Amino acid sequence: MKGTDLKSMADRVRAIPLEAVLRALAARPDRHDPAKWHTDRGPLSVTGAKFMNWRYGVGGGGAIDLALHLLGCDFRTALRWLARRFPDAGHVPDAPVPGEARTGLRLPPADEAQLDRVRRYLHLQRGLPLDVLQPPIDAGTIYADARGNAVFLLRTEEGEPLGAELRGTGTARWRGIAPGSRKDRAFFSVGDPDASTLILCESAIDALSCLALCPEAFCVSTSGVTNRPRWLTRLMRPGRLIYCGFDADEPGERMATALIARFPSMLRLRPQAHDWNDQLRLRIPAPSPHPSSTLF
């Protein structure tokens, strides 16, 4: 696409209401604060065409900035996503985005040259033990893309990749979801899939951290707080204990309550720090969960 075409498309999509972009990305408006939205990257405050993510200290203005922030993609991809999702805002190019499958899923290609950078980030900065990291790396469930981002594949029970969590490894910390990911049909998981204990976590890094703390568990990421993981019923089995290990914050508590209301046999397992990665890095020990426990 020529530079003039990019500029023309940017002019058309920039004014798309932020609320429309948020709804298209499955963000949820706060029930008590009309300016607050809950997203996979944390709560956002929206004022007119401006937004602010207080978790990361990142803000911006306009639909393009918001798409860049929430999708974790480049400028060209953000423009095309907006144009495809909101066709009335401008012309949608006939040519597909490079590497985009007909299903809409765009998994970043692996770049072996960046894998050491991702491994060092996860081990040295996020405190994840190498013996926890290496099996999913060997299986291709964790890999590096050309930008040095960590990619965590979301797979079905049969192993089919239907999405990915993305995590930046540079100085500007961010996280996102590969465009077209089906979080309702696939998940990131580590540990023994036949384990008698299953722990739901908010992110892939939290699932890895939880496994490091509780090595006998099967740890699964829901890729954000949710009370409707459609795949969960397929992981339920007689004798298996299932815990909701969402973050110890307002969204985590609210979604955990809603999830347990849908599945009354589930128990709450709350990190003693904000999340499991914080607990791991702070070296707060975690006993093995058991039916009478509601806290680590």
N, C-alpha and C positions, 0 to 999 in steps of 0.2 A: 504494500500500500504506500502511495506517495505521501510526502509530507503534507501537501495541500489537502489530501483526502483525510489524513489524520486530524488536521486542524478543523476541517469542516465537521467531521464527526464529533470531535470534542466539543465544539460550539453547540451542537444539537443536544448532546446527552448531559452536559454539565449541569443543566438546570432541573434535571429529574428530581422530584422531592426525595429528601433523604429517607423519609418514612417508607416510601415505595421500595427503595433499595433494601432497606432493613427487612421489610416483609418478604421480599424475594429471596433473601438469604436466611429465612426462617428465624429471624430475631423476634423477640417477644417484648411487647410494651409492658412496662411496670404497672402493676395494678394501682399503685398509690401515687406515683410520680409520672405525669404525662410527658415529661422531658427525658425520661430514663428508659433505655432499652437494654435488654439482656441478649448478648451475642456470644458466639463461640470464643471470642477474644476478650470477653469480660463485659461489664456494664459500660454503656455509652450515654453521655448526655448530649441531647440534640437541641439546638436553639436556632431555628430558621434553617439556614444553609450551612451552619457550623456544627461540628461534632467534637467531642472530647472523650478519649478513653483514659479514665483516671488510673486504671491498673498499670498502664504502660507510659502514662504521661505523654500521649500522642494525640494530636488533634488535626483538624483540617477543615476545608470548606468545599462543598459541592459534591455531586454524585460520584465524580471520578476519584477524588481523594478517598471517599468512603469505600468504594469498590476496591481500590488498591489496598486499603488497610484491612478489610475483611477477607478478601480473597487471597491476599499474599502473592499477587501476581505482578507482571510488568504493566507498563502504561498501555501498550497496544492491546494486550489481552483484556484489560479492564474496559477499554473503549468498546471492543467487540462484544464483550459479555453484556454491557449495558445496552448496546444497540440491538442485540438479539433478544434480550429479555424485555426491552421496551421499544418495540418496533415503531411505535408512533413518534418516537423521539428522533428518528432519522433513518436513513437508508442502511440496511444490513448488507454487508458485502457478500457476494455470491461465494467467494472462495472461503473455505474453512480456515480457522485459526491453525497454523502449522502444528501438526501432531495431534489435532483434536479428533477423537473417534466420533463416529456417527451417533453413539450413545450420549455424547456430551462429556464423557469422562476424559480429563486431561491429566494423566499421570506424568510427572516430570521424568525425563529419561535419566537413567543412572549414569554417574560419572565416577569411575573408580579412582581417578586422580584426587578426588575430594573426600574420599572415604576416611582417610586418616584424620582430616580436620574434623569431621563429624564425630568420629570415635573419641578424639581428644576432648572435644566440647562436652560430650555426654559423660565421659569418665572424669575429667578434671574439673569442669565447671559445674556439672550437675550432680557429681558425686556417685554416679552409677558404677557398680563393680563390673569389671571386665567379664567375669564369669556369667553375669546376667545379660550383658550386651552381646557377647559373641554368638550365642545360638541364634537369635533372630537376625543378626547380620549375616551369618552363614546361610540362613534360610532365605535371604533376600527380603525379609519382612521389614528390615531397616536398611536404608541405603542413602547415598548422598547424590544430590543433583549437581548440575553444572555450576550453580551459584553457591555451593557449599552448604545448602540447607539440609537438615536431617529430614528424611522422608520415612513415615511409618505407615505401611500398607494396611488398609482395612480389607479383611478377607471374609468370605462366607465360611461356614463350617466345612465346606468342600474345598476350600483353599482358593476360590476365585477372587482375584483382587477387584474390588468395586469402589475404591477410593483411597485417600491417604490424608493423614495429618502431616502438616509441614511445620518445621520449627527452624527459625533462623539461628545461625551459630556465630554471627558477627557481633559487633558492639551494640547495634540497635536490635534489641530483643523483640521478636514478634512471632506469632504463630498463625496458621491459617489451615484451610482445607483445600485440597485439590479440586478445581472446578468439576462439577458433575459427580462428586462423590455421593454414594448412597449409604449414608450413616444408618438408615433404617434397615438395611439389608446386610451390612458387613461391619466388622469391628476389628480393632487391633487387640491382640491378646498375647500373653506370655505365661509360661509355666505349664504345668501338666494339665491338658484338657480333661483328663479323667479324675482330677483331684476332687476330694469331697467338699472342698471349700472354694467358693467363687466370690471374688471381690470386684465390684464395679467401681471404676475410677473415672475421673473427668478427662484425662488425657493419656496419651501413650507414655509420656515421661512419668506421670504419676503411677501408671500400671507397672512400669519397670521398677520404680522406687518401692512400690508396695510389695512386689515380688522379692526384692532385696531384703525387705523387712520381714516378710512372711513367706519363706521359700517353699512351703508346702501347699500354697494356694494357687489357684488359676486366676490370674488378674486380667481384667478386660477393661478397655477404654470405651466409653460411650461418646468420645469426641465432643465433649461439652455437656453441660447439665441438661438432662432430659428426663421425662417420666414416661416416655413412649419408645423404648428400644424394641422394635418388633421382633428382633431375633432372640430376645431374652427367653421367651417360653421354650425355645428349642434347646436351651442350655439347662433348663430345669430338669431334675431327675430325682427319683426317690433317694432319700438319705443325704442329698447335697445341701449344704448350708450356703445361702446366698446373702451377702452383705452389701449394703449401699455405702460405698466409701467416698462419697462426694466431699468436696472441700468444706472446711469448717468456717463457712461464711453464709451470708443471708441467702444467696441463690442456691448454694449447696444444700442448706438446711431445708429450704422450701421445696426443692425438687426431690430431695430424699423423702420428705413427708408424703409428697404426692405419689412417689413411686411405691412406697411401702403401703399406701392406701390401696393401690391397685394389686399389690402382691403381699397380702398380710403375713405370709410366712417369712418374708425378708426382714433382716435386722439392720440397724444402723451401726456403721463402724466409722467413727469420726476421728480424723487425724488430730493429734495433740498440738501440732503446728497448723499453719494455714492449709497445707496440702501435704501429700505423701513425700514429695521431693524435698520440701522444707524440713519435714521430720527426719528424712534420711540424712540430709546435709548437717542438721543440728545434732545428729547422732542420738536422737531420742529412741530408746529401744521399744520394740513392739512385741508383746507376747502373742502366742498363737491365739486366734479368735476361737471362741466357744459360744454355745447357745445363750449363756447367761450374760455375755459381755456386750456392752453397747459402746465401749470406748477401748481404744488401744492403750 
